Amino acid sequence: MSASVLPEGLDTFPKLLARNAGQWANVPAYREKEYGIWQSWSWSEVHEEVNALAMGYVALGLNEGDYVAIIGRNRPSLYWAMLAAQAAGAIPVPLYQDANAEEMAYVLEHSGARFIVAEDQEQVDKVLEVQDRLPAVEQIIYYDKRGMRKYEHKHLNAYEDVQAEGRAGHARLMPVLKERQEKLDENSTCVMLYTSGTTGKPKGVVLSNANIIASAKASSEFDSLSAGDSVLAYLPMAWVGDFIFSIGQACWTGFCVACPESPETMQADLREIGPSYFFAPPRFFEGLLTNVMIRIEDASPMKKWLFHKYMAHAKKVGPDLLDGKPVSFGDRLKYRIGELLIYGPLKNTLGLSRVRVGYTAGEAIGPEIFEFYRSLGINLKQLYGQTEASVFITQQPDGEVRADTVGVPSPGVELKIADNGEVFYRSAGVFVEYYKNPESTAGTKDAEGWVATGDAGFIEESSGHLRIIDRAKDVGKMADGSMFAPKFVENKLKFYPDILEAVVFGAGRENCVAFINIDLGAVGNWAERNNIAYASYQELAGHPQVLDSIQSHIEEVNKSVAADEMLSGCQIHRFLVLHKELDPDDGEMTRTRKVRRKIVGEKFDDLVAALYSDAKSIHTETEVTYEDGRKGAISATLELRDVAVVPVKREVAA
């Protein structure tokens, strides 16, 4: 890695933090809402908190190169725990807070973490449940003291006590910290982040300071981010995007990171903070739109009429206004009226009034959902990235935002498309290696630094934008040789408020079939409005009127899919509504809520087979995991429905 990638003196996070403490000493760095009150820490205060904890780590025996696991929800104290690990010459390893003990055991054992910083009693209990498999773990530090009083404290320490120990030994310990930090450079390991494990066991992605800081620098400059911006940190701390936004870009630009009080209050806290920079996966925007449409259904006839009238106009001219394209005076005036009556109040309710730059990524977002937000005047864009890239591979420049592409290469990123259509990239953000896995490293990154994304796509000659078709392993052929790209269809289906998830099958088959998960909130609201009684998700999922509604949505999607010459063979012929929601605890999704398509297909192979038969219904029984970890089983008889398709003439591939 060339030293020219980063400016001199800003190649490690301890150096960035020291710069921020001097340059933006009194500027808010982190905020947290607790007991309904926002608390704030300036960059100088954060610097002191991090150093105190880092010295406490050293006092407890943390060595250079050790791994420190961080478990919990988004809290300033846990971000500082990661920065403190770096300040002490160690390596932070954030874990998914909703992972069960077994999932945590794998990461803790694989990483060999000696120290664990856990948010509260719940996370400590998970670690203690599997501690007999974790001989490397020597210290567990907990932040929230509630419920911890009667625990054996031989290897348990309160976060504030560790900081107090560090402050008390400042004269002795600070020289040790400085000595360790002087050894760090841009090639030192910054963080180890585990992949979501869509296709198998999670892999530990080793990222250097150069990887993270160069990506943070380039992406911040791309969107002109500065110390005046703010973000809401609510996505899993173990996810690379949160690390880049809440530590990488925050430390580079000096902007403020706000942490919500809880997942349940996130939406209300988003409204109060009103961030200028915001990221959310497609599922978040889908959920917001579902809630909007539910509220519109409950509104008076006049409000409904106003909403649909002005939203139709917004769809027509909103994106052009956002991109600075010519719009007639009359249309501008009508849009301004819509801003006063509809768009402004709606953006305020959603907490997106002040968003200057918004991004979505992780999975493709439905074009209708994407256009809805842009029509409101929200500068929502798409980026394409991976953990292995330190997030950024492509981004959409302002004025070049489209629903069907993921943008142009991010600054410093090179792209190429292999003969089989797979996308490859090379950049300063490319990961160092997969921890303890040289075979996978060599299979993903070649000697010249090119990384295989596993996604199929192509670069448009006219615009230079990258278009992603689907996961390379998911893209296949139908029996007649036409293309099979399930995500394309699934994203169209998820535009409808009552469809939460869709899984399409069809590779090697004559036609496509689908599993559907209904959105319990949206469908439950419909049931209440129509005085339809139900006792469970399963009962509502099998209701004839719900099935009628889902069928009508699929038939609309089929019409849209039929219009795409390349993918017209992906129309859905039969479907069923699953009797349970796909769940990470049951292994059907990753912790980042990506469907494990292969596992779902294997687990419900009887249902797939039934959809490809002439059966009208099927009885099935499925094992489920309850919130407390207990196993159980649910059984149901599912109705299988045929769907109208649009006849198309397709050229059969040779």
HELIX and SHEET records of a PDB file:
HELIX    1   1 ALA A    3  VAL A    5  5                                   3    
HELIX    2   2 PHE A   13  GLN A   23  1                                  11    
HELIX    3   3 TRP A   43  LEU A   60  1                                  18    
HELIX    4   4 PRO A   76  ALA A   87  1                                  12    
HELIX    5   5 ALA A  101  SER A  111  1                                  11    
HELIX    6   6 GLN A  121  GLU A  129  1                                   9    
HELIX    7   7 GLN A  131  ARG A  133  5                                   3    
HELIX    8   8 TYR A  159  ALA A  168  1                                  10    
HELIX    9   9 HIS A  170  LYS A  183  1                                  14    
HELIX   10  10 ASN A  209  PHE A  222  1                                  14    
HELIX   11  11 VAL A  240  PHE A  243  1                                   4    
HELIX   12  12 ILE A  244  GLN A  249  3                                   6    
HELIX   13  13 ALA A  250  THR A  253  1                                   4    
HELIX   14  14 PRO A  263  THR A  265  5                                   3    
HELIX   15  15 MET A  266  ILE A  273  1                                   8    
HELIX   16  16 PRO A  282  ASP A  298  1                                  17    
HELIX   17  17 PRO A  301  LEU A  322  1                                  22    
HELIX   18  18 PHE A  329  GLY A  338  1                                  10    
HELIX   19  19 GLU A  339  TYR A  343  3                                   5    
HELIX   20  20 GLY A  344  LEU A  350  1                                   7    
HELIX   21  21 PRO A  367  SER A  375  1                                   9    
HELIX   22  22 THR A  387  ALA A  389  5                                   3    
HELIX   23  23 PRO A  438  THR A  444  1                                   7    
HELIX   24  24 PRO A  486  LEU A  493  1                                   8    
HELIX   25  25 LEU A  520  ARG A  529  1                                  10    
HELIX   26  26 TYR A  537  ALA A  541  1                                   5    
HELIX   27  27 PRO A  544  ALA A  562  1                                  19    
HELIX   28  28 SER A  568  CYS A  570  5                                   3    
HELIX   29  29 PRO A  584  ASP A  586  5                                   3    
HELIX   30  30 ARG A  597  LYS A  603  1                                   7    
HELIX   31  31 ASP A  605  LEU A  611  1                                   7    
SHEET    1   A 4 ILE A  37  SER A  42  0                                        
SHEET    2   A 4 PRO A  28  GLU A  34 -1                                        
SHEET    3   A 4 CYS A 256  CYS A 259  1                                        
SHEET    4   A 4 SER A 230  LEU A 232  1                                        
SHEET    1   B 5 ILE A  91  LEU A  95  0                                        
SHEET    2   B 5 TYR A  67  ILE A  71  1                                        
SHEET    3   B 5 PHE A 115  ALA A 118  1                                        
SHEET    4   B 5 GLN A 139  TYR A 142  1                                        
SHEET    5   B 5 LEU A 156  ALA A 158  1                                        
SHEET    1   C 3 THR A 189  TYR A 194  0                                        
SHEET    2   C 3 GLY A 204  SER A 208 -1                                        
SHEET    3   C 3 GLU A 433  TYR A 434 -1                                        
SHEET    1   D 5 TYR A 277  PHE A 279  0                                        
SHEET    2   D 5 VAL A 357  THR A 360  1                                        
SHEET    3   D 5 LEU A 380  GLN A 386  1                                        
SHEET    4   D 5 VAL A 391  GLN A 395 -1                                        
SHEET    5   D 5 VAL A 408  PRO A 409 -1                                        
SHEET    1   E 4 GLU A 414  ILE A 417  0                                        
SHEET    2   E 4 GLU A 422  ARG A 426 -1                                        
SHEET    3   E 4 VAL A 451  ILE A 459 -1                                        
SHEET    4   E 4 LEU A 466  ARG A 471 -1                                        
SHEET    1   F 2 GLY A 476  LYS A 477  0                                        
SHEET    2   F 2 MET A 483  PHE A 484 -1                                        
SHEET    1   G 4 ILE A 499  PHE A 505  0                                        
SHEET    2   G 4 CYS A 512  ILE A 518 -1                                        
SHEET    3   G 4 ILE A 572  VAL A 577  1                                        
SHEET    4   G 4 ARG A 641  ASP A 642 -1                                        
SHEET    1   H 2 SER A 617  THR A 625  0                                        
SHEET    2   H 2 LYS A 631  GLU A 639 -1                                        
END                                                                             
